[in-house]
């Protein structure tokens, strides 16, 4: 294994499966199945969710086409930032860099609350009692240790966690499949008409949330083996694994209870997240529901670790390229890890945890629901800008890809992402329960505010060091 030089990330550390599973861990498959999907069924379009997942998977593949085409020309841990720099210039890249830090921190902070709330219930049933913030604190410290050390150590932990998530869900899936469900293996729920049986917009947002994280394959470009091959393959593989998994699983969750009884059954539960565990108990039984509960906690931990890695690397790139203080752009002498960004992120997580715990706010209804949607909003904004950056980059270059992958598909995905961004921004209060208060305005405003700050930081860099500004987003291979 070759070792990077001073202040560079550890080269040749990650192969195809490591990169793929590290980004899938951010999507937290079991968390999506147990936590998000019951709400998607209830608040979205019910039995139309599998068909909606087919649609969203196609949109993600459309985005990936341009993303992958760009990855063959840009090797930089800045991902969205680097693509914006090469396609739209340094000022836009500065805006994207700070939006990325705010968005991924928001996702991580929200998940810290969700993990604490779920862990207190899961471990409480096993006789291990701690307040929710105690479990969150343990997770934050462990994630910080992993993030400080070599990236391949985090990769090993995340691969193991994601594999176990898939195994336990697929055990339940195949148990339902083998028993024929409640009333047969109906395929009519894949009829596109089922998509419009309820709130399609809410359904799309829930389904889209299950993919967030896959876009980070390019963050590991400087640490991957043969990045020109590994990153494109990992991007497509992660989208297909997430999409096929959720199409298959949501179909069988519906089959397990019956399409006509789906929404009433979930509405009758005191906690919608119990739906999957009830299916596990009915169709498999034994220790599987308990194991699934433990793996739900590990799923959240894996997602926390993945987002921590994203934040540390964006911080590193922003420091390396002059947007943040130079200390952020240094790597650990032994681990070649972006340790400064990792430590700062851990401190920030501890502060946010202390605020929510000290104010006695709910870890799920408040900390998770309020903050995580900021992350969703930010990622949608970055994907919109990246789609545009891909188009501009290849138009300027004049070659390097087909019109389908460098113009048509990025345009389609960009329009969809922009529409969803506007919808979430305008309806943030309704989606998070903050309607009527200042939070419904302040929280979504953090994303455009971050963009303005990043733009101004880039403008400062342009005036202070024009040569460095001109090199923003350059290849690091």
C-alpha positions as CSV (number, residue, x, y, z in Angstrom):
1,X,0.0,0.0,0.0
2,X,1.4,3.4,-0.9
3,X,1.3,6.1,1.6
4,X,0.4,9.7,0.8
5,X,2.7,12.5,1.4
6,X,2.5,15.2,4.0
7,X,-1.0,16.6,4.4
8,X,-2.5,14.2,1.9
9,X,-5.1,11.6,2.5
10,X,-4.1,7.9,2.7
11,X,-3.8,6.6,-0.9
12,X,-5.0,3.3,-2.2
13,X,-6.8,2.5,1.1
14,X,-10.3,1.6,-0.3
15,X,-11.5,-0.9,-2.9
16,X,-14.8,-1.1,-4.7
17,X,-16.8,-2.8,-1.9
18,X,-15.3,-0.6,0.8
19,X,-16.4,2.6,-1.0
20,X,-19.8,1.1,-1.9
21,X,-20.6,0.0,1.6
22,X,-19.3,3.2,3.2
23,X,-21.7,5.3,1.2
24,X,-24.6,2.8,1.6
25,X,-24.1,3.0,5.4
26,X,-25.1,6.7,5.2
27,X,-28.3,5.6,3.6
28,X,-28.9,3.3,6.6
29,X,-31.0,0.6,4.9
30,X,-32.5,-0.8,8.1
31,X,-33.2,2.7,9.4
32,X,-35.1,3.4,6.2
33,X,-37.1,0.2,6.3
34,X,-38.0,0.4,10.0
35,X,-38.1,4.1,10.5
36,X,-38.9,5.9,7.3
37,X,-41.0,3.5,5.3
38,X,-43.9,3.1,7.7
39,X,-44.2,6.9,7.6
40,X,-43.9,6.9,3.8
41,X,-46.8,4.4,3.6
42,X,-48.9,6.4,6.0
43,X,-48.2,9.9,4.8
44,X,-47.3,9.2,1.2
45,X,-49.1,7.0,-1.3
46,X,-49.5,3.8,0.6
47,X,-49.2,0.8,-1.6
48,X,-47.7,3.0,-4.3
49,X,-44.3,3.3,-2.5
50,X,-42.6,0.4,-4.5
51,X,-43.5,2.0,-7.8
52,X,-42.3,5.4,-6.4
53,X,-39.0,3.8,-5.5
54,X,-38.7,2.6,-9.1
55,X,-39.2,6.2,-10.3
56,X,-36.7,7.6,-7.8
57,X,-34.1,5.0,-8.6
58,X,-34.3,6.0,-12.3
59,X,-33.9,9.7,-11.3
60,X,-30.8,8.7,-9.2
61,X,-29.4,6.8,-12.1
62,X,-30.0,9.8,-14.3
63,X,-28.1,12.0,-11.9
64,X,-25.3,9.4,-11.6
65,X,-24.8,9.3,-15.4
66,X,-23.4,12.9,-15.4
67,X,-21.8,12.5,-12.0
68,X,-19.9,9.4,-13.1
69,X,-18.9,11.1,-16.4
70,X,-17.5,14.0,-14.4
71,X,-15.7,11.7,-12.0
72,X,-13.5,10.4,-14.8
73,X,-12.2,13.9,-15.2
74,X,-12.1,15.2,-11.6
75,X,-10.3,13.4,-8.8
76,X,-10.8,15.4,-5.6
77,X,-12.1,14.6,-2.2
78,X,-14.3,17.8,-2.4
79,X,-16.9,15.9,-4.5
80,X,-19.8,18.4,-5.1
81,X,-17.4,21.3,-4.3
82,X,-14.8,20.1,-6.8
83,X,-17.4,19.6,-9.5
84,X,-18.9,23.0,-9.0
85,X,-15.4,24.5,-9.1
86,X,-14.5,22.8,-12.4
87,X,-17.9,23.5,-14.0
88,X,-19.2,26.8,-12.6
89,X,-16.1,28.5,-11.0
90,X,-14.6,29.1,-7.6
91,X,-17.3,31.4,-6.2
92,X,-20.0,28.8,-6.7
93,X,-17.6,26.1,-5.4
94,X,-17.1,28.2,-2.2
95,X,-20.9,28.3,-1.7
96,X,-21.2,24.6,-2.2
97,X,-18.3,23.8,0.2
98,X,-20.0,25.6,3.1
99,X,-23.5,24.2,2.2
100,X,-22.0,20.7,2.3
101,X,-20.6,21.3,5.8
102,X,-23.9,22.6,7.1
103,X,-26.0,19.9,5.3
104,X,-23.9,16.9,6.4
105,X,-23.6,18.3,9.9
106,X,-27.3,18.6,10.0
107,X,-27.8,15.1,8.9
108,X,-25.3,13.9,11.5
109,X,-26.8,16.0,14.4
110,X,-30.3,14.7,13.5
111,X,-29.2,11.1,13.5
112,X,-27.5,11.5,16.9
113,X,-30.9,12.3,18.4
114,X,-32.6,9.5,16.5
115,X,-30.0,7.0,17.7
116,X,-30.3,8.1,21.3
117,X,-34.1,7.8,21.2
118,X,-34.1,4.3,19.6
119,X,-31.2,3.0,21.6
120,X,-32.8,3.9,24.9
121,X,-35.9,1.9,24.0
122,X,-34.0,-1.1,22.5
123,X,-31.4,-1.4,25.3
124,X,-34.0,-0.6,27.9
125,X,-35.9,-3.7,27.0
126,X,-32.7,-5.7,27.6
127,X,-32.3,-4.1,31.1
128,X,-29.6,-1.5,30.1
129,X,-31.0,1.8,31.1
130,X,-29.5,5.2,30.2
131,X,-31.1,8.5,29.2
132,X,-31.3,8.9,25.5
133,X,-28.5,11.4,25.5
134,X,-26.2,8.9,27.2
135,X,-26.4,6.6,24.2
136,X,-26.0,9.5,21.9
137,X,-22.9,10.6,23.8
138,X,-21.3,7.1,23.6
139,X,-22.0,7.0,19.8
140,X,-20.5,10.5,19.2
141,X,-17.3,9.6,21.0
142,X,-16.9,6.2,19.2
143,X,-17.5,7.8,15.8
144,X,-15.0,10.5,16.7
145,X,-12.3,7.9,17.5
146,X,-13.0,6.1,14.2
147,X,-12.9,9.3,12.2
148,X,-9.6,10.4,13.7
149,X,-7.9,7.1,12.7
150,X,-7.2,5.5,9.3
151,X,-10.1,5.4,6.9
152,X,-9.8,1.7,6.3
153,X,-10.6,1.1,10.0
154,X,-13.9,2.9,9.5
155,X,-14.5,1.0,6.3
156,X,-14.2,-2.4,8.1
157,X,-16.7,-1.3,10.7
158,X,-19.2,0.1,8.2
159,X,-19.0,-2.9,5.8
160,X,-19.8,-5.3,8.7
161,X,-22.7,-3.2,9.9
162,X,-24.3,-2.8,6.5
163,X,-24.0,-6.5,5.6
164,X,-25.8,-7.4,8.9
165,X,-28.5,-4.9,8.1
166,X,-29.1,-6.4,4.7
167,X,-29.1,-10.0,6.1
168,X,-31.8,-9.4,8.8
169,X,-34.1,-7.5,6.5
170,X,-33.7,-10.1,3.7
171,X,-34.5,-12.9,6.3
172,X,-37.9,-11.2,6.9
173,X,-38.4,-10.5,3.2
174,X,-37.9,-14.1,2.2
175,X,-40.0,-15.4,5.0
176,X,-42.9,-13.3,3.8
177,X,-42.1,-14.4,0.2
178,X,-42.1,-18.1,1.1
179,X,-45.4,-17.9,3.0
180,X,-47.2,-15.8,0.4
181,X,-48.0,-12.9,2.6
182,X,-51.4,-12.1,3.9
183,X,-53.3,-12.6,0.7
184,X,-50.9,-13.7,-2.0
185,X,-48.0,-12.1,-3.8
186,X,-49.9,-9.3,-5.6
187,X,-47.9,-7.4,-8.3
188,X,-50.5,-4.8,-9.0
189,X,-48.9,-2.4,-6.6
190,X,-46.2,-1.8,-9.2
191,X,-48.9,-0.3,-11.4
192,X,-47.9,3.4,-12.0
193,X,-51.5,4.4,-11.1
194,X,-50.7,3.3,-7.5
195,X,-48.2,6.1,-7.3
196,X,-51.0,8.7,-7.5
197,X,-53.2,7.1,-4.8
198,X,-52.0,9.5,-2.1
199,X,-49.4,12.2,-1.7
200,X,-46.9,11.5,-4.4
201,X,-44.7,14.5,-3.3
202,X,-44.4,13.2,0.3
203,X,-43.7,9.7,-1.1
204,X,-40.9,10.9,-3.3
205,X,-39.3,12.8,-0.5
206,X,-39.3,9.8,1.8
207,X,-37.9,7.6,-1.0
208,X,-35.3,10.2,-2.0
209,X,-34.2,10.3,1.7
210,X,-33.3,6.6,1.5
211,X,-30.7,7.4,-1.2
212,X,-28.9,10.3,0.5
213,X,-25.3,9.4,1.0
214,X,-24.7,7.5,-2.2
215,X,-23.4,10.7,-3.8
216,X,-20.4,10.6,-1.5
217,X,-18.5,8.0,-3.5
218,X,-16.5,10.8,-5.0
219,X,-15.4,12.0,-1.6
220,X,-13.2,9.0,-1.4
221,X,-11.6,9.5,-4.8
222,X,-8.2,10.4,-3.4
223,X,-8.2,7.3,-1.1
224,X,-9.6,4.7,-3.5
225,X,-7.6,2.2,-5.5
226,X,-7.9,3.0,-9.2
227,X,-10.3,5.8,-8.6
228,X,-11.1,6.2,-12.4
229,X,-12.7,2.8,-12.2
230,X,-13.6,2.4,-8.6
231,X,-15.7,5.6,-8.1
232,X,-18.0,5.2,-11.2
233,X,-18.6,1.5,-10.4
234,X,-19.2,2.2,-6.7
235,X,-21.7,5.0,-7.6
236,X,-23.8,2.9,-9.9
237,X,-23.5,-0.2,-7.6
238,X,-24.7,1.8,-4.6
239,X,-27.7,3.3,-6.4
240,X,-28.8,-0.1,-7.7
241,X,-28.2,-1.8,-4.4
242,X,-30.3,0.8,-2.5
243,X,-33.0,1.0,-5.2
244,X,-33.5,-2.8,-5.7
245,X,-33.4,-3.4,-2.0
246,X,-36.1,-0.9,-1.2
247,X,-38.3,-1.9,-4.2
248,X,-38.2,-5.5,-3.1
249,X,-38.5,-4.9,0.6
250,X,-41.4,-2.3,0.5
251,X,-43.3,-4.6,-1.9
252,X,-43.0,-7.5,0.6
253,X,-43.8,-5.3,3.6
254,X,-47.1,-4.5,1.8
255,X,-47.7,-8.1,0.9
256,X,-47.0,-9.1,4.5
257,X,-50.1,-7.2,5.8
258,X,-52.1,-6.8,2.6
259,X,-52.4,-3.7,0.5
260,X,-56.0,-2.9,1.8
261,X,-54.9,-3.1,5.4
262,X,-51.5,-1.4,5.1
263,X,-52.3,2.2,6.1
264,X,-55.0,1.3,8.8
265,X,-52.5,-1.1,10.4
266,X,-49.8,1.5,10.6
267,X,-52.2,4.2,11.8
268,X,-53.3,1.9,14.6
269,X,-49.8,1.5,16.0
270,X,-48.6,3.7,18.9
271,X,-45.2,3.9,17.1
272,X,-45.1,3.4,13.3
273,X,-41.6,2.1,13.5
274,X,-43.0,-1.1,15.2
275,X,-44.5,-2.1,11.8
276,X,-41.4,-3.9,10.5
277,X,-40.7,-5.5,13.8
278,X,-44.3,-6.8,14.0
279,X,-43.8,-8.3,10.5
280,X,-40.5,-9.9,11.7
281,X,-42.3,-11.4,14.8
282,X,-45.2,-12.7,12.7
283,X,-43.3,-14.2,9.8
284,X,-40.0,-15.2,11.5
285,X,-40.3,-15.0,15.2
286,X,-37.7,-16.2,17.7
287,X,-34.8,-13.8,18.4
288,X,-35.0,-12.0,15.0
289,X,-37.1,-9.0,16.1
290,X,-34.7,-8.4,19.0
291,X,-31.7,-8.8,16.7
292,X,-33.3,-6.4,14.2
293,X,-33.7,-3.8,17.0
294,X,-30.0,-4.1,17.9
295,X,-29.1,-3.8,14.2
296,X,-31.3,-0.7,13.9
297,X,-29.0,0.9,16.5
298,X,-25.9,-0.3,14.6
299,X,-27.4,1.0,11.4
300,X,-27.7,4.5,12.9
301,X,-24.2,4.2,14.2
302,X,-22.9,3.3,10.7
303,X,-24.8,6.3,9.2
304,X,-23.3,8.6,11.9
305,X,-19.8,7.4,11.1
306,X,-20.3,7.8,7.3
307,X,-21.6,11.4,7.6
308,X,-18.7,12.1,10.1
309,X,-16.3,11.0,7.4
310,X,-18.0,13.2,4.8
311,X,-17.8,16.3,7.0
312,X,-14.1,15.7,7.9
313,X,-13.2,15.4,4.3
314,X,-15.1,18.5,3.2
315,X,-13.5,20.4,6.1
316,X,-10.1,19.1,4.9
317,X,-10.6,20.2,1.3
318,X,-11.9,23.6,2.4
319,X,-8.8,24.1,4.6
320,X,-6.4,22.8,1.9
321,X,-7.8,25.1,-0.7
322,X,-8.0,28.3,1.4
323,X,-11.6,28.6,2.3
324,X,-11.2,27.6,5.9
325,X,-8.1,28.1,8.2
326,X,-5.1,26.1,7.0
327,X,-5.2,23.8,10.1
328,X,-8.2,22.1,8.5
329,X,-6.1,21.2,5.5
330,X,-3.6,19.1,7.4
331,X,-3.7,15.4,7.8
332,X,-2.5,13.2,10.7
333,X,1.1,12.2,10.5
334,X,0.5,8.5,11.1
335,X,-3.1,7.9,10.0
336,X,-3.2,10.3,6.9
337,X,-6.7,11.1,8.2
338,X,-8.4,14.6,8.1
339,X,-8.1,14.6,11.9
340,X,-8.7,18.3,12.5
341,X,-12.0,18.3,10.8
342,X,-12.9,15.1,12.6
343,X,-12.1,16.6,16.0
344,X,-14.0,19.9,15.3
345,X,-17.0,17.9,14.1
346,X,-17.0,15.8,17.2
347,X,-16.9,19.0,19.4
348,X,-19.8,20.5,17.4
349,X,-21.8,17.3,17.9
350,X,-21.2,17.4,21.6
351,X,-22.4,21.0,21.8
352,X,-25.6,20.4,19.9
353,X,-26.3,17.2,22.0
354,X,-25.8,19.2,25.2
355,X,-28.2,21.9,24.0
356,X,-31.0,19.6,23.1
357,X,-30.5,17.4,26.2
358,X,-30.2,20.5,28.5
359,X,-33.5,22.0,27.1
360,X,-35.3,18.7,27.5
361,X,-36.3,18.5,23.9
362,X,-37.4,15.2,22.3
363,X,-34.5,13.4,20.5
364,X,-36.8,12.2,17.6
365,X,-39.6,14.7,17.2
366,X,-37.3,17.7,17.8
367,X,-33.6,16.9,17.3
368,X,-34.0,14.5,14.4
369,X,-37.1,15.9,12.7
370,X,-36.1,19.6,12.9
371,X,-32.4,19.2,11.9
372,X,-32.3,16.3,9.5
373,X,-34.5,18.1,6.9
374,X,-31.9,20.8,6.8
375,X,-29.5,18.2,5.5
376,X,-32.0,16.9,2.9
377,X,-32.6,20.4,1.7
378,X,-28.9,21.1,1.4
379,X,-28.1,17.8,-0.5
380,X,-30.9,18.5,-3.0
381,X,-29.5,22.0,-3.5
382,X,-26.0,20.6,-4.1
383,X,-27.2,17.9,-6.5
384,X,-29.1,20.6,-8.5
385,X,-26.0,22.7,-8.8
386,X,-23.8,19.7,-9.6
387,X,-26.1,18.7,-12.4
388,X,-25.7,22.2,-13.9
389,X,-21.9,22.0,-13.3
390,X,-21.7,18.8,-15.3
391,X,-23.6,20.3,-18.2
392,X,-21.4,23.4,-18.3
393,X,-18.2,21.5,-17.8
394,X,-18.7,19.2,-20.8
395,X,-20.1,22.0,-23.0
396,X,-16.9,23.9,-22.4
397,X,-14.7,20.8,-22.9
398,X,-16.5,19.9,-26.1
399,X,-15.9,16.2,-25.7
400,X,-15.5,13.4,-23.1
401,X,-19.0,11.9,-23.1
402,X,-22.2,11.4,-25.0
403,X,-24.9,14.0,-25.1
404,X,-27.2,11.6,-23.2
405,X,-24.9,11.3,-20.1
406,X,-23.5,14.9,-20.1
407,X,-26.5,16.9,-21.1
408,X,-29.9,15.2,-21.3
409,X,-29.8,13.1,-18.1
410,X,-28.1,15.8,-15.9
411,X,-30.8,18.3,-17.2
412,X,-33.6,15.9,-16.2
413,X,-32.2,15.1,-12.8
414,X,-31.4,18.8,-12.2
415,X,-34.9,19.8,-12.9
416,X,-36.3,17.2,-10.5
417,X,-33.9,18.1,-7.7
418,X,-34.6,21.8,-8.1
419,X,-38.3,21.2,-7.9
420,X,-37.9,19.1,-4.7
421,X,-35.6,21.7,-3.2
422,X,-38.2,24.5,-3.7
423,X,-41.0,22.3,-2.3
424,X,-39.1,21.4,0.9
425,X,-37.9,25.0,1.3
426,X,-41.5,26.4,1.0
427,X,-43.1,23.7,3.1
428,X,-40.4,23.2,5.7
429,X,-42.6,24.1,8.6
430,X,-45.3,21.5,7.5
431,X,-42.7,18.8,7.0
432,X,-41.0,19.3,10.4
433,X,-43.8,20.5,12.6
434,X,-42.4,24.0,13.0
435,X,-45.2,25.8,11.3
436,X,-46.2,29.1,12.9
437,X,-42.9,29.6,14.7
438,X,-39.6,31.3,13.9
439,X,-37.9,27.9,13.5
440,X,-39.9,27.2,10.4
441,X,-38.2,30.2,8.8
442,X,-34.7,30.1,10.4
443,X,-33.9,26.4,9.9
444,X,-34.4,26.2,6.1
445,X,-32.7,29.7,5.8
446,X,-29.5,28.1,7.0
447,X,-28.8,26.6,3.6
448,X,-29.0,29.8,1.5
449,X,-27.1,31.6,4.4
450,X,-24.4,29.0,4.2
451,X,-24.2,29.5,0.4
452,X,-23.7,33.2,0.9
453,X,-21.0,32.7,3.5
454,X,-19.2,30.3,1.2
455,X,-19.5,32.7,-1.7
456,X,-18.0,35.5,0.4
457,X,-15.1,33.2,1.6
458,X,-14.3,32.4,-2.1
459,X,-14.5,36.0,-3.0
460,X,-12.0,36.8,-0.3
461,X,-9.7,34.0,-1.5
462,X,-9.9,35.3,-5.1
463,X,-8.7,38.8,-4.0
464,X,-6.0,37.5,-1.6
465,X,-4.6,34.7,-3.7
466,X,-5.8,34.7,-7.4
467,X,-3.5,31.7,-8.3
468,X,-4.9,29.5,-5.5
469,X,-8.4,30.6,-6.4
470,X,-7.9,29.5,-10.0
471,X,-6.8,26.1,-8.9
472,X,-9.8,25.3,-6.8
473,X,-11.1,21.8,-7.4
474,X,-8.0,20.7,-9.3
475,X,-7.2,17.0,-9.6
476,X,-5.4,15.3,-6.7
477,X,-4.1,12.1,-8.2
